[in-house]
Amino acid sequence: MNCLQSWPEPIVRVQSLSDSGIRAIPKRYVKGPSDRPSRLIESSAGSDVQIPVIDLHSLFSGLPQDDSLRQETLDSIATACREWGFFQVVNHGVSHELMARTREVWREFFHLPLEEKQQYANSPSTYEGYGSRLGVEKGAKLDWSDYFFLHYLPTSLRDQNKWPKLPSSCRELVGKYNEELVKLCGKLTKILSLNLGLKEEYLQQAFGGEEVGACLRINFYPKCPQPDLTLGLSSHSDPGGMTLLLPDENVAGLQVRRARNWITVKPVPNAFIVNIGDQIQVLSNARYRSVEHRVIVNSVKERVSLAFFYNPRGDLLIQPAPELVAEDSPALYSPMTYNEYRVFIRTRGPCGKSQVESLKSPK
């Protein structure tokens, strides 16, 4: 991929800005008026409106289940994928203790001395490591967050020496956590395939079968003295296949676009937030859709979240499934590899839904 080998400007750690006690954020982080958080828009949607919460017990328990309950769960997932692009899942089979310990070990990492974290400073060539910006456009507006990005699959990209050695339990926990989330994503892709009327293994095979891509980004959103002027992460849809987000249960931050409104997601304890990425929107010929989302920040509390990305192998062409293309529903998107696709966000950073919309085939 044609990516820069270094950042266009010196990197400033947002956590260091926050810890310095500044009362006004630098201009680089001040969003334009139309991109700032708006409490009026949020509240107009109604505080009771939330993304669906789906109990997976009837699908994953391994015990005999009522067929009607199983079908109801499948239907709930299909509806969430069509209408929201987001849903929360409980009884998903991943250890709650593992989830909590993994999230907290990363909180500990971000509170290590800066010189320890700087050993893992990243570059835009792979983004792997400790970072503070997305996109390489000089002079671009920046988000109020730091992060750590690491590869898990394919194994040829996995290098645990690039994972933090401190805290001492980090590498082991991350390995166990990623292993469990790969299993969960595999189960979910089967459900999504069946709900689309495809063979159970269709999406997994379209992603590369055993050579699927998977990576983890840990987001750290420091306290911000002017949260109404900036965002922790600008509006975007996820470029990959599917994302499992482990949010900070104590601090809300994720907002999902619903028509003209932004819905602040209320995390359910021990749940994952699942969202459809651009590649599944393409493969489903827009029957399922990726949805814009963003992150707001907080003046009194920091926030940590873990985003696990389950993606196609980089060199495979992604295009609408032939079974979902017909004379009255032509293919909406031109074929493109995931490697080609993600150059966009790695170059420009988060930009709403502009990339996936640009793929639409000429009529």
C-alpha angles and dihedrals in degrees: 000000000000102000130145117260093218139027117267092233137024112284118243117197109230091209089059090052091050094047091050090072098239115170097202125044119234116265091249088072098044109105125214114267094259092052098049123103110271119201090192092059092045095050094045089069091060125253092249095061109103139161112265120276112213127193110216096191094107090055103037108031096089089221127114108279138192105264091218091055091048091051091046089055092048090049091049091054092048092050092048091051092050100041106027112015085215137075139157121236129206129183087035097148100248116124112258089212091054090050093051096043093049093050092048095047088058091049086055090050093056090051093055118108113284093243090060092052093043089067085076098044109151137219131214091250092082104350088223113147137019113350145166106192143043119212131028103235109131113240094014120152111262134219125240098246147085124211147182119224125193139171123235106165139071091040090225088072096043114105114167090191085073090055117089114274089201131095085045094229094051101095094046094047093046091051093051093043094050091047091055094046092051088057092049093048090051090055093047094050089055090053092048091048093052092046089054090054092251131126112281094250097043100105093040090053092045087055091053104273108240090002096064118144123245132172139164130225119190112202123206116192110189123205111282126209092210108031093163091065101052146030133232089221125006123237114287145133116240111262096213135066109275135345130211111198123197102198131199101265093206100051125045115216113138115099124190123201114241110181103303095341135087114223116204106220116230106213116230112222113265093002131129120222109226122200133181116240130214093262093060089046087057096043091049091048088239096306084120117035140205111228133211116255137167140182128244123203135224133232097213107028135050119220134212125194135169120218115194112196120204107195144171119264105273100242099047120105111242117206139142115297108258089230089062095050122086140147091273093041108038123186107283098196138054117232118266135161119244090239089059092044099052093052084080097062092037089055103037102022124220111351110166114250097323096115100052090042090054089061094065112122118245112261 
